């Protein structure tokens, strides 16, 4: 399963990418997380459906302590093959 997630709010400069990477790896998810020029964060998660749902719920609940999540857009796509999870710069 693959989910693409776009997060709006105060989500840059608050360890959002680092914490997302840590949690994705703990859930055995592959993909990436990156800051967008719009001030949003984009993440792509691939893996078991229940683990993708867990990380999406964490994001919707506010993500890292310093973040302020205002909106979360989720779309499901065809699976691509990522071999790991990383932060894109």
Buried (B, 14 or more C-beta within 10 A) or exposed (E): BBBBBBBBBBBBEBBBBEBBBEBBEEBEBBBBBBBEEEEBBBBBBBBEEEBBBBBBEBBBEEBBEEBEBEEBEBEEEEEEEBEEBBEEE
